[in-house]
């Protein structure tokens, strides 16, 4: 928003851009333990115990209105593969994207691998990294990491001058 305002965009143009960006943005993430989902009432104690014993890691996805479980992974490598497969479903390789990589402090090593893969397979015009906030971390727990993808089409106002932001 701030970049648009600096370029002289009016309020209506900024509001339109926000709506478009929201429609083109998805978040896919994985948690390392089911315990925090149990504590928050999102799964039962039995589901958490069995899932943790089996090493299950849910792959969760947000697109627009709510978070949904879209897959189950067995271990960290499988979670990585399934998160990246969901990213590819939302924005096929070769698509121009903005990306955000977010991780709990104990999961930042995963982000290097994600960034490498994104840069190899997608046209990344912008990539930001950040940490999981306290509120999100309290609901998801240690080991959580996420990939935010925003498809960037030719009508993106930040590309109006022909250059990536």
C-alpha positions, 0 to 999 in steps of 0.5 A: 500500500505504501509503495502505491501511495508513494507512486501517487496512487489514490485511495480507490486504486489502493483499495482495488489493488488490495482486493486483487492481491487478496484474491491472488494470495494463498498461504500453505503451512505445516506444523511439527506437532499436533499438540498446539492444535489440540490445545486450541481445540482444533483437534481432539486429544486422541487425534493429537496422540495418534497423529504425534505417534505416527509422525503426522504433520498436517498441511494446512492452507488458507485461500480467502476465508478460512484455514483448511487441512488439505493433506497429511504428511509423515515427517518433515521431508514429506511435509516439505514435498506436500507443501511445495506440491500445494504451492505448485497447485496454486501457482504452477511452476513458471508463474510470476509470484511474490513470495513470503516465507515465514517460520518459527525460530526453530524452523528457519533452516527449512526456508533456505530450501523453500527459497531455493526451490521457488527461485528455481521453478517460479518467476519470483519478483519479490521474496520476503522472510519473516518470523511467526508472530506470538499469536500464530505461534501460540496456536501452531507451536514450534516447528511451524513454517509457511509459504505465502504465494501471490500470483503477479499478473501483468495488471499488478499496479506495482509492475506499472512502471515495468520493474519489479518492486 
